[in-house]
Amino acid sequence: MRRKPKVNATIQDHTVLQRSVSKLIALAAIGAAFVAIGVWMIMGGAVDSRHGEATLYWGWIGTVFFGLCLLVAINRLIFGHHKPVELSPQGFWDKRALAQEVPWSEVSRISVWSHRGTSMLRIQLTDEAMQRNKLTTLGQTTRWPNKLFGLDGIYVVSADLNISFSELGLLFQKHLSEYNPTATDDTK
């Protein structure tokens, strides 16, 4: 039997997506496990004559990266918004990356970015809109490497939402087609 997502649809197509505590706990556990593996590599647990210092290098990279992921998951679990994503006729607001709602009229394209089984909605804004909209600290931190690689935009994930990625994509497609039909939809 398929479970029904915890989505609160209210008057005039305003949709609020809730966070998933169980997904956040799982993300924190994965982060902690990889931090432990990284520390083990740093302490020499994986050093052998074939790989030498490379394991030390990768141990530090893994520990730092997954340590930051662990901190983000714990922060969202304790201090995060209970309803981090909202979609309305006026626009969308992913409170994890944006400090304000983005009007649908500023969206130029929506597409899916996938890598190794992880999918994200990539929402591209007009250049003026990207400059005008305020990002959270995490949004600013993740924007600069994306911009560096030519992947500028707002990325919306369902990894910590109580909804599947396909359901998230359908909600964004529905709102975009209804409130900004001139935007390019590359999710299909």
N, C-alpha and C positions, 0 to 999 in steps of 0.2 A: 504494500500500500504506500502510495506516495504521500509524503508529509507536506502540509501546506505551509508556505513560508510566512514568517511573521511580518507582514506588510500591512500598514494601516493606510488604506485609501480613504480620503476624506472628500469634502465638498470640492467640486470643480477640479477633479483630477490631480489633487495634491497627494503625492505618494511619499511616505516616510519609510526608509529601510532601517531596520534595527541591527545592532551588532550581535554577533554570536559569541557568547562567552566560551562555549566549548571549542570553537575554532581558534580563539585567542589563546586558550590554555594549550591546545595542541601546537600552535606556532611557537609559544614560549618553550615548550618541552623540546621541540626540534632544535630551536636556537641553543638551548642549554646543552643538548647532546653534542652538537657540533662545536660548541665552545670547549667542552670537555675533550673532544678529539683533538682540537687545535692545541690545547694545553699539553696533552699527552705527546703530540708531535714536537712541541717546543722543548719539553723535558727530555727528549731523546728516545722516546718509546718507539718511534718509527724509523730512526736513523739506521741505515745499513751502508755497506760499502758501495752499493750501486747508486744510491741517490744522495748520500752525504748531506750537505748543507741545504739542499733543495727542500727537504722535508721541514727543516727549521723555518725557512722562508715561507712555505705554504702554511705551516702551523700558525705563524704570526698573522698572515693575511686572513686565514679562516677564523682565528680567535677574534680579531678585531671586527671583521664583517659580521659574523654571527653574534658576537657580543652586542653590536649595535642593533641587530635585528631583535635580539632578546630584550634589550632595553625598550625598544619601540613597542613590542608586544605587551610587556609588563605595564608600560605607561598607558597604553590604550585600555588594558584590562582594568587598571585602577582609576585612572583619571579621564579616560576617553569618553566621547559622546555615546550615549545609549542609542541615539538615532543619528548615525554619522552621515547619511546621505538622504537628501530631499530632492524631489522633482516636482515642479509645479508648472502651471501654464506660463509663468514668467521666466523660469530658468531652472538650473540645477545647482546644488550646493553639496560638494563633498567636503565636509568639515575637517577631514583628515589632511587635506592638502590646500584647501581654499579658505580664506578668511571672510569671504562674502559669496553671495549667490552670483552666478554667471548667467546673464540673459541668453535665451536660445538664439536671439538674433546675432550674437557674437560668435556662435559656433560655425566654423566653415566646413568641417569634415569630422566624421566619426568613423573609426576603423578598429579592427581587433589586432593587437600585437601579441604574438605567442612566441614563447621560447621554452623548450624542454618541458612541455606540459603545463606551463603557467600561462594563462591568458589574461589580458587587460584590455579594457576599452581605452583607446587613445582618442581623446577629444581635442581636436585642433581648433584654436581660436584665431581670429584675425590678429595681425601683428599689433594693432592698436589695443585690442582687448587684452592681449597677453601682458602688455605694459601697464594697462589700467587696473587689472584685477590683482588684488592683494593675495599673496600666498602665505600659508602658515610656515613656521620654521622648517618643518619636514618637507613641505612643498618646495621651498626655496632650495633646500639641500639636495633634493633629488632632481630638480629642474636643470641645474648646471651641467651634470654629465649627459643628460638626455639632449640638451641643446648642443653640447659639444659634438655629439654623434649625429646631429641632424634629426633628432627625434623629439623636438620640442612639442609640448602639449600637456594636457591634464590627463593623467592615467587613473582610471577608476577600476579597482579590483574588488572581488567578492570574497577574498581570502578570510576576512574577518566579519563578513555580513551574514545574516541569517537568510540567505537567498543564494541560489546557484548562479554561476556565471551566465548561463544561457538566459535565465529569467532576468538578470540585470541588463543584459544586452537588449532583450525584447522591450523592457521598460524604456530604455533610452531611445531605441528606434521609434517606439510609439510616440513619445513626447516630441522628438525631433521632427518626425514626419508631420505631426499636427501643428507644431508651433514655429517651425522653420523649414518648410519643405524645399527651400533653395539650397540647403546645406547638402553636401555630398555624403551619402551613406555607403561606406565600403564594408559593412559588417556582413553582408549577405553572401 
